[in-house]
Amino acid sequence: MAQVLEFKLPDLGEGLTEAEIVRWLVQVGDVVAVDQPVVEVETAKAMVEVPCPYGGVVTARFGEEGEELPVGAPLLTVAVGAPASGGDAPAGGGLPGAEEASRAGSGTTEGSGNVLVGYGTGAPPARRRRVRAAGPLGAGTPGGPSAPGHPAPGSGRTHGAARTEPGAVGFREPGVVQPAPARTAPLHAEGPVPVISPLVRRLARDNGLDLRELHGSGPDGLILRADVEQALRAATARQAPPAADTPARPSPAPSRVSSAPADGVRTPLKGVRGAVADKLSRSRREIPDATCWVDADATELMRARAAMNAAGGPKISLLALLARICTAALARFPELNSTVDSEAREIVRLDHVHLGFAAQTERGLVVPVVRDAHARDAESLTAEFARLTEAARTGTLTPGELTGGTFTLNNYGVFGVDGSTPIINHPEAAMLGVGRIVPKPWVHEGELAVRQVVQLSLTFDHRVCDGGTAGGFLRYVADCVEQPAVLLRTL
């Protein structure tokens, strides 16, 4: 007998609560193998092919192309398994293709090798058998006073029920219908509470709301933000003082008035734009940030880059040199390569530098991450920046390439501006902003000269360090920009 398993839309990365179905890669009736991509979805950050952790026959799909589904919603169902070896399958006991899919690599005994957040690699949990409660003296079990299906005379119970004496808790008089007991336990007595996102869980926690008491309106009882907000409004209404018993003229119910003008074009905050808005709002709300900046003479850095590129080999980008300077500065000031665990009230200093960089695309601003940037040279950094930038423009970045950054480098000088106050990419602790490099009057070696000048801005989380550390970091970066030979100390 084939078993039908439901595959739900997995968590595709940090902060992503929904995804839009772009293209189905399988049809109902198709045979799929473990880890075979079944649907292409677009999240707020990237296009992703979602692999199925089961092997079998597709029996149903949920959602049409262009439809948005929340994380945890059913995506498709797969019939897996085959008749047991050594016996014939009963008539109608299997589905066409199920046995073939089982031989091809069913997910019933082996885990998925593909990893997305929320599933993959592990074997599915074993099915637990329901064990009937045994009564006193082994009642209801073979060899006991009464065999299954044959209750003892005068026991007042049916098969499988525990023996209870009159007057004891739980005693039921034969033939008398007992009223159902009032619910006193929470809705989710055991196990995790299904919540659509960590933001919803935090909203409930900050307002002292027990999620186990809520009925979720989402798929399979999933608790949505609207459910939490409705419960909070109801709690506020119950706590409001009663109105005085004085006659008053009834006033019309207030209508919801938007602060925005009635006319104009409205654009929903969804997709990339919505994700950026949520992350920036959270950064401003949770991080006590401060900004310091300095002007630096980048003439020698530009000359050093020209000399590198003139020596032959792959061209070195300016962004790669700035990234190399950042990793050297973070080695001297590791406080800025950290994050704050608000729940534990601890600063977590990170061992590896995963460097994010801002990339503007047609879909909006994204921040790809260069893994282990501290272990790369300028040539390797140049190649990785180019690869990730191209993937960002084509929308093929994976969730793993968009998450996990520990420090961000933002070169807003490409937009022709000199300075800015960067907003920290939560949950990181700092971001370095680089303005345009332009000729300006500058005092060099005691004389006025025209030099290539750049403004550097550092926004940092004031919880992880004070101004002295932040200023030391920025000053070291500026020194390396003005005198690239300073980097030789760290090579």
C-alpha positions as CSV (number, residue, x, y, z in Angstrom):
1,M,0.0,0.0,0.0
2,A,1.5,3.3,-1.0
3,Q,1.7,6.0,1.6
4,V,0.8,9.6,0.7
5,L,3.1,12.2,2.2
6,E,2.5,15.9,2.2
7,F,5.5,18.2,1.3
8,K,5.1,21.7,2.7
9,L,6.9,24.9,1.5
10,P,10.1,24.9,3.6
11,D,11.8,27.9,5.2
12,L,14.0,29.2,2.5
13,G,16.1,31.6,4.5
14,E,16.2,34.3,7.2
15,G,13.1,36.3,7.5
16,L,11.3,34.9,4.5
17,T,7.7,34.0,5.3
18,E,6.3,33.5,1.8
19,A,7.2,32.7,-1.8
20,E,5.6,33.1,-5.2
21,I,5.2,30.1,-7.4
22,V,6.9,31.0,-10.7
23,R,6.9,27.6,-12.5
24,W,5.9,24.1,-11.7
25,L,8.5,21.6,-12.8
26,V,6.3,18.4,-12.4
27,Q,2.7,17.4,-13.2
28,V,0.3,15.3,-11.2
29,G,1.1,11.7,-12.0
30,D,4.8,12.3,-12.6
31,V,7.3,10.1,-10.8
32,V,9.9,12.1,-8.8
33,A,13.1,11.0,-7.1
34,V,14.5,12.2,-3.8
35,D,15.9,15.8,-4.1
36,Q,14.4,16.3,-7.6
37,P,13.4,20.0,-8.1
38,V,9.6,20.2,-8.3
39,V,8.8,23.9,-8.4
40,E,10.6,27.2,-9.0
41,V,9.6,29.9,-6.6
42,E,10.6,33.6,-6.2
43,T,11.2,34.8,-2.6
44,A,11.8,38.3,-1.4
45,K,15.5,37.7,-2.2
46,A,16.0,35.2,-5.0
47,M,14.7,32.6,-7.4
48,V,14.9,29.2,-5.9
49,E,14.3,25.7,-7.2
50,V,12.7,23.7,-4.4
51,P,13.7,20.0,-4.2
52,C,11.3,17.4,-2.9
53,P,12.6,15.2,0.0
54,Y,10.4,12.3,-1.0
55,G,10.5,9.9,-4.0
56,G,7.3,8.7,-5.5
57,V,4.3,9.7,-7.6
58,V,2.9,13.3,-7.5
59,T,-0.7,13.0,-6.5
60,A,-1.7,16.7,-6.0
61,R,-0.3,20.2,-6.4
62,F,-1.3,23.2,-4.3
63,G,-1.1,26.7,-5.8
64,E,-1.1,28.1,-9.3
65,E,1.8,29.9,-11.0
66,G,1.8,33.5,-9.8
67,E,0.2,32.6,-6.5
68,E,2.0,33.4,-3.2
69,L,2.2,30.7,-0.5
70,P,3.3,31.1,3.1
71,V,6.1,29.1,4.5
72,G,4.6,25.9,5.9
73,A,1.7,25.7,3.4
74,P,1.1,22.4,1.5
75,L,3.1,22.4,-1.7
76,L,2.3,18.9,-3.1
77,T,1.6,15.4,-2.1
78,V,3.6,12.3,-3.1
79,A,2.6,8.7,-2.9
80,V,5.7,6.7,-1.8
81,G,6.4,3.1,-1.0
82,A,5.8,-0.2,-2.7
83,P,4.3,-3.6,-1.9
84,A,6.4,-5.5,0.6
85,S,8.9,-8.0,-1.0
86,G,7.8,-11.6,-0.9
87,G,4.1,-10.9,-1.1
88,D,1.6,-9.8,-3.7
89,A,0.1,-6.3,-3.4
90,P,-3.6,-6.3,-2.8
91,A,-5.8,-5.2,-5.6
92,G,-5.9,-1.4,-5.8
93,G,-3.2,-1.3,-3.1
94,G,-0.6,0.7,-5.0
95,L,-0.3,3.6,-7.4
96,P,1.2,3.5,-10.9
97,G,4.9,4.3,-10.7
98,A,5.1,4.1,-6.9
99,E,7.2,0.9,-7.1
100,E,9.4,2.5,-9.8
101,A,10.0,5.6,-7.6
102,S,10.8,3.5,-4.6
103,R,13.5,1.7,-6.6
104,A,14.8,5.0,-7.8
105,G,15.4,6.4,-4.4
106,S,12.3,6.8,-2.2
107,G,12.6,9.1,0.8
108,T,10.9,6.6,3.0
109,T,14.1,5.1,4.5
110,E,16.8,7.5,3.4
111,G,17.0,11.2,4.2
112,S,17.2,13.9,1.5
113,G,20.8,14.9,0.6
114,N,19.7,18.4,-0.4
115,V,19.6,21.0,2.3
116,L,17.2,23.9,2.6
117,V,16.4,25.5,6.0
118,G,13.8,23.3,7.7
119,Y,14.4,20.0,6.0
120,G,17.0,17.8,4.3
121,T,19.7,15.1,5.0
122,G,18.0,13.5,7.9
123,A,15.9,10.3,7.8
124,P,12.2,10.8,8.5
125,P,11.1,10.0,12.0
126,A,9.9,6.4,12.6
127,R,6.2,5.9,12.8
128,R,5.1,5.4,16.4
129,R,2.7,2.5,17.1
130,R,-0.3,3.3,19.3
131,V,0.0,1.3,22.5
132,R,-3.3,0.5,24.2
133,A,-3.2,1.2,27.9
134,A,-3.3,-2.0,30.0
135,G,-5.6,-2.2,32.9
136,P,-4.7,-3.6,36.4
137,L,-3.5,-7.1,36.5
138,G,-2.8,-7.1,32.8
139,A,-6.4,-6.7,31.8
140,G,-6.8,-6.5,28.0
141,T,-3.5,-8.3,27.3
142,P,-2.9,-11.9,26.3
143,G,-2.5,-14.1,29.3
144,G,-4.3,-11.7,31.6
145,P,-7.5,-12.2,33.4
146,S,-9.5,-11.3,30.3
147,A,-8.4,-11.5,26.7
148,P,-8.8,-8.7,24.2
149,G,-12.4,-8.3,23.0
150,H,-13.8,-10.3,26.0
151,P,-14.3,-8.0,29.0
152,A,-14.6,-9.6,32.3
153,P,-18.1,-10.1,33.7
154,G,-19.2,-7.2,35.8
155,S,-16.1,-5.1,34.9
156,G,-18.3,-2.3,33.5
157,R,-15.8,-1.6,30.7
158,T,-15.3,-2.3,27.0
159,H,-12.3,-3.7,25.2
160,G,-9.1,-1.7,25.8
161,A,-10.4,0.4,28.7
162,A,-8.7,0.5,32.1
163,R,-10.6,-0.9,35.0
164,T,-12.0,1.8,37.3
165,E,-13.9,1.3,40.6
166,P,-17.1,3.2,41.4
167,G,-16.4,6.5,43.1
168,A,-12.9,6.7,41.6
169,V,-11.8,9.5,39.3
170,G,-12.8,8.7,35.7
171,F,-15.5,6.1,36.7
172,R,-18.3,6.0,34.1
173,E,-21.6,4.4,34.9
174,P,-22.5,1.9,32.2
175,G,-25.2,3.2,29.9
176,V,-25.0,6.8,31.2
177,V,-23.8,9.5,28.8
178,Q,-21.3,11.7,30.6
179,P,-21.0,15.3,29.7
180,A,-17.8,16.3,27.9
181,P,-15.3,17.9,30.4
182,A,-14.6,21.6,30.0
183,R,-11.3,22.4,28.1
184,T,-8.7,23.4,30.7
185,A,-5.6,22.5,28.8
186,P,-4.1,24.8,26.2
187,L,-4.8,24.2,22.5
188,H,-1.2,23.0,21.8
189,A,-0.4,21.0,24.9
190,E,2.7,19.4,23.5
191,G,5.2,20.0,20.7
192,P,6.0,23.3,18.9
193,V,3.4,25.9,18.2
194,P,3.0,26.4,14.4
195,V,3.8,30.0,13.8
196,I,4.3,31.6,10.4
197,S,7.5,33.5,11.3
198,P,9.8,34.5,14.2
199,L,8.5,38.0,14.0
200,V,5.0,36.8,14.9
201,R,6.5,34.8,17.8
202,R,8.4,37.8,19.0
203,L,5.2,40.0,18.8
204,A,3.4,37.6,21.0
205,R,6.2,37.3,23.5
206,D,6.7,41.0,23.8
207,N,3.0,41.5,24.6
208,G,2.8,38.5,27.1
209,L,0.5,36.5,24.8
210,D,0.6,32.7,25.1
211,L,0.5,31.3,21.5
212,R,-0.7,27.9,22.8
213,E,-4.1,29.5,23.5
214,L,-4.7,30.7,19.9
215,H,-6.5,29.1,17.0
216,G,-4.4,29.7,13.8
217,S,-6.3,30.8,10.7
218,G,-3.5,29.7,8.4
219,P,-3.1,26.4,6.7
220,D,-3.1,23.4,9.1
221,G,-3.7,25.8,12.0
222,L,-0.7,28.0,11.2
223,I,-0.7,31.1,13.5
224,L,-0.5,34.3,11.4
225,R,0.3,37.9,12.4
226,A,-3.3,38.8,12.0
227,D,-4.3,36.1,14.6
228,V,-1.9,37.6,17.2
229,E,-3.0,41.2,16.5
230,Q,-6.7,40.1,16.9
231,A,-5.9,38.4,20.2
232,L,-4.1,41.5,21.4
233,R,-7.0,43.8,20.4
234,A,-9.4,41.5,22.2
235,A,-7.2,41.5,25.4
236,T,-7.1,45.3,25.3
237,A,-10.8,45.5,25.0
238,R,-11.4,43.2,28.0
239,Q,-9.0,45.3,30.1
240,A,-10.6,48.7,29.1
241,P,-12.6,50.3,31.9
242,P,-16.4,50.3,31.5
243,A,-17.9,53.5,30.3
244,A,-19.8,55.6,32.8
245,D,-23.6,55.2,33.0
246,T,-24.4,58.7,31.9
247,P,-26.7,59.4,29.0
248,A,-24.8,60.5,26.0
249,R,-25.5,61.1,22.4
250,P,-24.6,58.1,20.4
251,S,-21.7,58.8,18.1
252,P,-21.1,57.1,14.7
253,A,-18.6,54.4,14.6
254,P,-15.2,55.9,13.7
255,S,-14.1,55.0,10.2
256,R,-10.6,53.9,9.5
257,V,-8.9,56.9,7.9
258,S,-5.5,56.5,6.2
259,S,-2.9,59.2,6.7
260,A,-1.9,58.9,3.0
261,P,-3.7,61.0,0.4
262,A,-6.6,59.3,-1.4
263,D,-5.1,59.7,-4.8
264,G,-1.8,58.5,-6.1
265,V,-0.3,55.2,-7.1
266,R,-0.1,52.6,-4.4
267,T,2.6,49.9,-4.5
268,P,2.4,47.0,-2.1
269,L,5.3,46.5,0.2
270,K,6.0,42.9,-0.8
271,G,8.8,40.9,-2.4
272,V,12.2,42.4,-2.3
273,R,10.9,45.9,-1.4
274,G,8.9,44.5,1.5
275,A,11.8,42.4,2.8
276,V,14.1,45.4,2.7
277,A,11.6,47.6,4.5
278,D,11.1,45.0,7.3
279,K,14.8,44.5,7.8
280,L,15.7,48.2,7.8
281,S,12.8,48.9,10.2
282,R,14.0,46.2,12.5
283,S,17.5,47.5,12.4
284,R,16.4,51.0,13.4
285,R,14.1,49.7,16.1
286,E,16.5,47.3,17.8
287,I,20.0,48.6,17.2
288,P,21.3,51.8,19.0
289,D,23.5,52.8,16.1
290,A,26.0,55.7,15.8
291,T,28.0,56.9,12.8
292,C,31.5,58.4,12.3
293,W,33.2,59.4,9.1
294,V,36.4,60.7,7.7
295,D,37.8,62.0,4.4
296,A,40.8,60.1,3.1
297,D,43.3,60.7,0.3
298,A,42.9,57.7,-2.0
299,T,45.5,58.7,-4.6
300,E,48.0,56.1,-3.5
301,L,45.4,53.4,-3.5
302,M,44.4,54.2,-7.0
303,R,48.0,54.1,-8.1
304,A,48.6,50.8,-6.4
305,R,45.6,49.3,-8.2
306,A,46.8,50.6,-11.6
307,A,50.2,49.1,-10.9
308,M,48.6,45.7,-10.0
309,N,46.6,45.6,-13.2
310,A,49.5,46.7,-15.3
311,A,51.6,43.8,-14.1
312,G,49.3,41.3,-15.9
313,G,46.9,38.6,-14.8
314,P,43.3,39.1,-13.8
315,K,42.2,42.7,-13.1
316,I,41.8,43.7,-9.5
317,S,38.6,45.7,-8.7
318,L,38.6,48.6,-6.3
319,L,35.9,46.9,-4.3
320,A,38.2,43.9,-3.7
321,L,40.9,46.2,-2.4
322,L,38.5,47.9,0.0
323,A,37.2,44.5,1.1
324,R,40.8,43.4,1.8
325,I,41.3,46.5,3.9
326,C,38.1,45.8,5.8
327,T,39.1,42.2,6.7
328,A,42.5,43.4,7.9
329,A,40.8,46.1,10.0
330,L,38.4,43.5,11.5
331,A,41.3,41.4,12.5
332,R,42.6,44.3,14.6
333,F,39.1,45.3,15.9
334,P,37.1,42.1,16.1
335,E,34.4,43.7,18.2
336,L,32.9,45.0,15.0
337,N,32.6,41.4,13.6
338,S,30.0,40.3,16.1
339,T,26.3,40.2,16.8
340,V,24.1,40.7,19.9
341,D,22.0,37.9,21.3
342,S,19.2,40.0,22.9
343,E,17.5,37.1,24.5
344,A,20.7,36.0,26.4
345,R,22.0,39.6,26.7
346,E,25.4,38.5,25.2
347,I,27.7,39.8,22.6
348,V,28.8,37.0,20.2
349,R,32.2,37.6,18.6
350,L,32.4,35.7,15.3
351,D,35.5,33.8,14.1
352,H,34.9,34.1,10.4
353,V,34.3,37.2,8.3
354,H,31.4,36.7,5.9
355,L,31.4,40.0,4.0
356,G,28.2,41.3,2.6
357,F,28.1,43.9,-0.1
358,A,25.2,46.0,-1.4
359,A,24.2,45.3,-5.0
360,Q,21.5,47.2,-6.8
361,T,19.4,45.2,-9.3
362,E,16.2,45.6,-11.2
363,R,14.4,43.7,-8.5
364,G,15.8,46.1,-5.8
365,L,18.7,46.1,-3.4
366,V,20.2,42.8,-2.4
367,V,23.2,42.0,-0.2
368,P,25.1,38.9,-1.4
369,V,27.7,37.5,1.0
370,V,31.3,36.5,0.3
371,R,32.1,33.6,2.6
372,D,35.3,33.5,4.5
373,A,36.4,36.8,3.0
374,H,39.3,37.1,5.5
375,A,40.9,34.0,3.9
376,R,40.8,35.4,0.3
377,D,43.3,37.6,-1.5
378,A,42.4,40.5,-3.8
379,E,42.3,38.3,-6.9
380,S,39.9,35.8,-5.3
381,L,37.7,38.6,-3.9
382,T,37.5,40.2,-7.3
383,A,36.3,36.9,-8.9
384,E,33.7,36.3,-6.1
385,F,32.4,39.8,-6.3
386,A,31.9,39.5,-10.0
387,R,30.2,36.1,-9.7
388,L,27.8,37.2,-7.0
389,T,27.0,40.5,-8.8
390,E,26.1,38.7,-12.0
391,A,23.9,36.2,-10.1
392,A,22.2,39.1,-8.3
393,R,21.3,40.8,-11.6
394,T,20.0,37.6,-13.1
395,G,18.0,36.7,-9.9
396,T,19.8,33.3,-9.4
397,L,21.3,33.9,-6.0
398,T,20.6,31.1,-3.6
399,P,19.3,31.8,0.0
400,G,22.7,30.7,1.3
401,E,24.4,33.4,-0.7
402,L,22.1,36.1,0.7
403,T,22.3,35.2,4.4
404,G,24.8,34.8,7.2
405,G,26.8,38.0,6.7
406,T,28.9,39.3,9.6
407,F,29.9,42.7,8.2
408,T,28.7,44.7,5.2
409,L,30.6,46.9,2.8
410,N,28.4,49.5,0.9
411,N,30.0,51.3,-2.0
412,Y,27.3,54.0,-2.7
413,G,29.9,56.1,-4.5
414,V,28.8,54.3,-7.7
415,F,25.6,56.5,-7.5
416,G,27.7,59.6,-7.6
417,V,27.3,60.7,-4.0
418,D,30.0,61.6,-1.5
419,G,28.6,60.5,1.8
420,S,25.7,58.7,3.6
421,T,24.7,57.3,7.0
422,P,24.4,53.5,6.4
423,I,21.7,51.5,8.2
424,I,23.2,48.4,9.8
425,N,22.2,45.1,8.1
426,H,20.5,43.4,11.0
427,P,21.8,41.3,12.9
428,E,25.3,42.5,12.1
429,A,27.1,45.1,14.2
430,A,28.6,47.5,11.6
431,M,28.6,48.7,8.0
432,L,31.3,50.6,6.2
433,G,30.1,53.1,3.5
434,V,32.3,54.3,0.7
435,G,31.5,57.5,-1.3
436,R,32.8,58.5,-4.7
437,I,36.5,59.1,-5.3
438,V,36.8,62.6,-6.8
439,P,39.6,65.2,-7.4
440,K,39.7,67.7,-4.5
441,P,42.1,70.3,-3.1
442,W,44.2,68.6,-0.4
443,V,47.2,69.5,1.7
444,H,49.8,66.9,0.7
445,E,53.3,67.0,2.2
446,G,52.7,70.6,3.4
447,E,51.5,71.9,0.0
448,L,48.1,72.4,-1.5
449,A,47.5,69.8,-4.3
450,V,44.7,68.1,-6.2
451,R,44.3,64.6,-4.8
452,Q,41.7,61.8,-5.2
453,V,39.6,62.1,-2.1
454,V,37.0,59.7,-0.7
455,Q,34.7,59.9,2.3
456,L,34.4,56.8,4.5
457,S,31.4,56.3,6.9
458,L,31.1,53.7,9.6
459,T,27.8,53.0,11.3
460,F,28.2,50.7,14.3
461,D,26.1,49.1,17.1
462,H,26.9,51.1,20.2
463,R,26.2,48.0,22.3
464,V,29.2,46.1,21.0
465,C,31.8,48.8,21.3
466,D,32.4,52.5,22.1
467,G,33.5,55.3,19.9
468,G,37.1,54.6,20.6
469,T,37.0,51.2,19.0
470,A,34.9,52.4,16.1
471,G,37.2,55.4,15.6
472,G,40.2,53.2,15.7
473,F,38.7,50.9,13.0
474,L,37.8,53.7,10.7
475,R,41.2,55.4,11.2
476,Y,43.0,52.2,10.3
477,V,40.9,51.8,7.1
478,A,41.7,55.4,6.2
479,D,45.4,54.8,6.8
480,C,45.4,51.8,4.5
481,V,43.5,53.8,1.8
482,E,46.1,56.6,2.0
483,Q,49.1,54.3,2.4
484,P,48.4,50.8,1.0
485,A,51.8,49.7,2.2
486,V,50.3,49.6,5.7
487,L,48.5,46.4,4.6
488,L,51.9,44.6,4.3
489,R,51.9,44.2,8.0
490,T,49.0,41.8,7.8
491,L,50.1,39.8,4.8
